[in-house]
């Protein structure tokens, strides 16, 4: 037996006897107090060094209080000798996970278990559990009770949300937890919905695959049970925390599940379950779109960083070759003699639907422009697009455009030219779709990043040198070869 001294007394535990499998936050061992009573001693997977000797404050909220559906807590804190954190609580008969693993649970029994769990969530009032799962629901004194209240918050406050994410149970974690947002009472109700699903089917709503993506954006399958309980489960599993029911509403719905209903009430319940399922489907679709857009925005952000790198390389090469250049410190602009070369981020983010006709996927874009102080030819520009155009891979491309029949009707002082207005994106879309238009590509799309970066830099350096001496010439024919 190993002795630990906490705030209230000395406890002992047997490190060779575990009560259930290790969890994300710690391992539970069989222990005893100074009166010989058996207890459960949980050793947390966190040390004093990582927690900064922070006080494990469960006592003020839970220890010594007479809850009917929360496991009694006896002591908690840091052992001065081992410098490890421990929580001492009552020893339970079994966990809900053990019951689920052992046998199927009929609906009427599942309802009674869910009532106990909901009462535990209600009893905890403003305390958010953050890690509800069947392994933390324990059978003690003929009731199902909640364990591990306060531990997740302690880890969250002591370390970081990233650490907490690694500790959480992925099958029961709410969408907001995967997004590393702070947990609320609605977070526990999402876990409650997952537990209900596991009770009714034997497994959580998302048992495998990319659990983060599935919890954030996928709707669960319909449970093959009564309409009322289906409705309750779908309400709790809504993606938005604000759309989930209150714990009071959950308790009221559970009470209603135990009351026999007539045919008309059953009909309403069926309709309610169907509506809840449809709402869940729409919400999942919306969450999927939002998730995809967020990923796309991150892709655009990373792409613009890579463009910054390319432009910085180009400008550095110009400065090294011609130290007399003048470079703007606030914009991507450099001047040499009569020539001015600038790069503008004209389209920092583009939604996928912009290029519906061509089917091309352009995520973001910029404009590279070279001007010279010469009345016979003002200069040229081109668009730099990041997306999937030709090769099936996402990368940066240079594409200039020109107008058939010259610039009559649409003044383009620079030609070949690139667009900079949102209203012109539809023209680019039609050009990529090879539709018959007055606007066309002035050259074949050329990749500019990776193995093509040196060629891109060389191309514009030569053009700048020509513009510096007012010698930049309009192409003899368009499209260019």
N, C-alpha and C positions, 0 to 999 in steps of 0.2 A: 504493500500500500504506500502511496506517495502522499505526503502531507503538504497542504497549502494553507497559508494564513491570509485571509481576506479581511474585510473591514469589520465583520461581526464576530467571527470565530475561526478556529482551525478546522479544516475539513480534510478528509482522506478520500483517495480514489484509487482504483485498481487500473493501471494503464493497459492491462492485458484483457480487460473485459469492456467492450464497447457496446453501447446501446444504439443499435442501428448503424447504417453506413455513415462515413464522414460526409459532412455537408460543406457548402461553400464557405461558411464562416467558421467552422470548427468541428471538433470531434467530441462526442458525448461518451463519458465513461461512467461505470457504476461506482458510486461513492457512498459515504456515510458521514453523519455528523457526530458531535461529541456525545449524543444520546444513543448512538447506535442505529438510528433510523436510516434506511437506505434512501439515497438521493441520486439525482442525475447531475454530474459535474461536466460542464461543457468547457473545453479548452479552446480558446479562439485562435484562429490562424493569423494572429497579429501580435507583434512584440512591442515592448515599451519604447524601443528605439524608433520603430516606424510610426508609432502613435504619439510620440513626444510626451510620454508619461501622462497622457490625458486621462482624466477620471472616467471610469466606466459607470455612468450614472443611469442605472436601471432602478436603483433602490427608491429614489424619490417618487417614481411614477407607479411602480409595480410591486416592489418588495413589501411584504407584510400586509398587502391589501386583500380584502376578501372578495375576489372576483369569482363568479360562478362558471365562466367559460374561458378563463385564461389560466394557464398553468401557474401555480404558486411559485414565486421567486423567493429564495431564502437569503441569498448573498451574492455579491459580485464585486469585482475589482481586480487589482493586480497583486500577484504574489511577490513579496519583497525579495524572496530568495531566487526564484526562477525568472522573475521579471516577465512572466506570462500573464495574460488576462484570462479570467475564469468567470463563469456564471453558474450558480448552484440553484437547482430547481427541483420540484417534486418529481419522483420517478413515476412514469406512466406505464400502463399495461402494454400498449402498442401504438404505432402511428397509423394514420389513415393510409399512407402509402403501403404499409404492410397488409392492411385489409384489402386494398385494391389489387395487390399482387396475389393475394391468397384466393379470392373468389369474386364472382360478379355480385354487384349490389343492386337489388331490386329498387324500382323507383320510389316506393313508399318509404323504404329505409334511407335512401339517398336524401329524400326531402327532410327527414328528421335530422340527419347528419348536417345538412346544409343550414338548418335552423340553428344548430349549436354553433357552427362557424360564424354565421351572421351575428349571433348574439355576442360572440367574442369580439368581433370587429366593432360592434356597437358599444360594448363595455369599455373598450380602449379609448373611446371619445376622440380627442384630437391627436392621439398618438398614431402615427402611420407605421405599419409593420415593415413594409418595403420588400419582404421576401416570403410572402405566404405561399405555401405549397403543401401537398399532402404529408410530406415528411415533418412539417412543423405543426400539424394538427394531431394531437395526442389524446388517447382515451385514458381518462383519469377520474376515478370515483363515479363511474357510470355516466360520464358525459364526455363529449368531444370538446377539447380545449385547445386554445392557441398557445404556441410556445415561441420563444425567440424574439418577442417584442423588444425593441430598443437596440438590439445588436446591430442591425443593418444601419441604423442612424448613427451609432457610435463609429462604425467603420467609415461611413460617409463623412462624418465630421472630422475624423482623425486622419484620413488619408486623402482620397480624391474620388470624384465620380468615376474615373476610369478604373480605379481599384475596385470600387463597389460593383461596377459592371462585370468585372471578372469573377466576382464572388456570387452574383445572383444566379438563381436557377433559371436557365434560358427558356424552359418550357412554360414558365408561369410569369415571366417578366412582361410588363406592360409596354406598349409602344413608346411612351414617354421615357421609360427607363433605357430603352435601346438608343434613344436620341440623347441620352445623358442629361435629361431634364430632371428637376427635383420632383420627388415623389409626393403625392397627395393622398387623401383618403380614397379618391377615385382609383388610384393605383392598386390599392388593396382589393377594390371591387372587381377590377379586371382579373386579378389573380383568383378571386372567388369564382368568377365565371369559368376560368380554366379548371379549377378544382371541381366545379359542378360537372363540367364536360367529362373530366376523367372519371368521376364517380359513375356517371351514366353510361360511359362507353368503355371504360377500362384503360383509356389513354388520353393524354391532353389533346387540345384542339390541333396543335401543330407538333406532331411527334418526331418529325425528322426534317431534313433539308436545311435551307438557309433560314434559321429560326428568326434572326433579326428581320429579314425581309418579310417573312410570313406574318410575324406579329404586327409589323408596321402597316402592311398593305394588302394582306390576303384575308378573305372572309373564311370563317370555319365552316365545315360541313354541318348540315342539319342533323341534330341528334334524334334518334328514332324513339322518342318518347312523347309524352302528352304535350299538347299545344301550349299550355300555360308555362310549363317548365322550359320549353323551347324558347318562348318569348323572353323569359327571365335571363336565360343564358346569353341570348343574342344582345340583350340590352347591356349586360355587364361587359360583354366583349366588344363594345363599340370602340373604335380607334381613338376618338376624341374623348379625353377625360371628362369634359363638361357635358357630354351626351350620355354618360352613364348614370344610372339611377342612384339616389341617395341610399344609405344603409337602412333608413326608415322605410323607404319604398320596397327595398328587397325583403325586409322582414314582413311587411304587409302582404307581399306577393306569396311568400312562403306559407304564411298562415292560410291564404286562400287556396293553396294547393292541397291542403289537408281537408278542406270542406267539400262534401259531395255537391256537385252542380247539376242543374237541369239541362235539358237539351239546348235551350236558347243561349245559356251562358257558355256551354261548350262550343256552340257555333261562333260566338263572339271571340272566344279564346283562339279558335282556329284562325279566324281572320287576323287577330292580333299577332299571332305567331308568324303568319305569312307576311304581314306588314313589317314586323321586326326583322325578318329575314331579308326582305327587299331593301330595307333601310341599311342593313348591315352590308349588303352587296354594293349599294351605291356608295356608302362610306368607304368601303375597301377599294373601290375603283378610284374614288377621289384621292385616297391616301396613296394609291399606286402612282397616280399621275403626279402628285406632289413629291413623292419619293424620286420618281424618274426626273422631274424637273430639278430637284435639288442636286441629284447626281450630275445632271447636265450642266448646272451652274458651276459645280466643282470642276468639271471637265473644262469648261470655258476659262475658269480662273487659272488652272494649270497651263492651259494652252497659251494664254496671254503672258504668263511668266516665261514660257519658252520663247515667245516672240521677243520679249524684252531682252532676253539673252542674245538672240540673233542680231537685233538692232544695236545692242551695246557693242557686240563684236565688230559690226560694220563701222560704227562711228569711231571706235578705237583705232581701227585700221586706217580710216581717213585721217585722224589726228596724227598718227605715227608717220604717215606718208607726207602730210602737208601740215606742219605745226601752225601755219598761219591761219588755219580755219577758225571760225568763231562758232562755238557750240552753245546752244541755249541750255541753261541749268534747270529750267522748269518744264521744258517741252522736249519732245524727240525731234530736234531740229538742228541742222548744221549748215553753215554757210561758207562757201569758198568762192571768192571773186564774184562773178555775176550769178552763180548758181546757189540755190537754196534747196536742200533735201530735207524733207520732213516726213514723219510717220505719225498718223493719227489713229487712235482706237475709235473707229466710227461705230462699230457694232459689238459692244462688249459681251452681249448675250443674245442669241436668237433661238426662239422656240422652234421645235421640229416642224411645225405646220407651215412655216414660212414658204418652204419650197415644195409645195404639194404637186405641182405640174411635172417637175423634173424628177421628183423622188429623191433628190440629193439631200444629204444631211450636213448642213453647215451650222456649226455651233457658235462661232463668233467670227469677227472680221475686222480688218483695218484698211487704211488707205496709205499708200506710199506715193509721194508726190515730189517731182523735181521741176523747179521753175528756173527760168533764166531771164535776164533783163534784155530781151531782144524782141522788137516789134514783129518780126516775121514769123517767130515761133515761140510761144510762151513756155512750152514745156510739155511734160507728159506725166501721167499717173497710172496707177494700177491698184486693183484690190488684192489684199492678202486674206485669203479665206482659210479658216481651220475647219476641216471636216472630211467626210468620206466622199470622194468625187470619182476617182477612176480605179484605183488599185485595191479598193476594199479595205484600206486602212485609213485611220484618222491622222492627218498631218497638215502642215501649212502649205498652201498653194498660192502662186502668183498668177492672176488673170487680169489682163487689160481688155478694154472694150472699145468699139468704134461705131459710128453711125453710118449706115448706108446712105450714099448721096451727100456726104458731108454733114455739116452741122445745121443745115437749114431747118428751121422749125424747132430745133432744140439746140440752143447755143452751148457748145462745149469748148471753152477756150483752150483746154488741154486735150490733145488726142495723140495717141491712145489715152483712154481715161479710165478712172475707177469711180464708182458711185460712193456717195456719202450720206444720202438721204434714205430714210425708211421707205418713202413712197416709191423709190426706184428698185426696191428689192424684187417686186413682181417682174420687172424687166429682166433681171438676172435670172430669175426662175425660168422664164420663157426661153432665154438664151440657152440655159443648161438643158432644157427640154427639146432643144433644136427646133423650136417653132419658128415659123417665118415672121420675122420682126425687122424693124429698121435698125435695132441695136443688135450687134453681134460681137463675138469674141475677136479681139485683135491679135490673139496668139493662142497657141495651144497651152492649156494649164501646165505650169511648171512647179514641181515641188521645190521648196526653199529651205527645208530644215534637214537635219541629219547629214547624210552624205552629199546633199545638194547645197548646203549652206555656203560653202566657199564660192561656188559658181554664182549664187545670188549676190553675194557681197561684191564679187568682181564685176558683175554686170552693172550694178548701180554706181560703183566707183568710177568705171569708165565713163558712164553717162554724166556723172557730176563733174568730172574733169573737162568734158566737152562743154557743159553748161557754164562752167567757171569762166571760160573764154568766149562765151556766146556762140559756140560752134555746134550746139546740139541741134540736129536736123530732124525734121519730120520724116517718118518712114516713107520710102519710095512707094510702097503699096501696103495695103491692109487686106486681110490679115498678114502679119509678119511671118516670115518663114523661120 
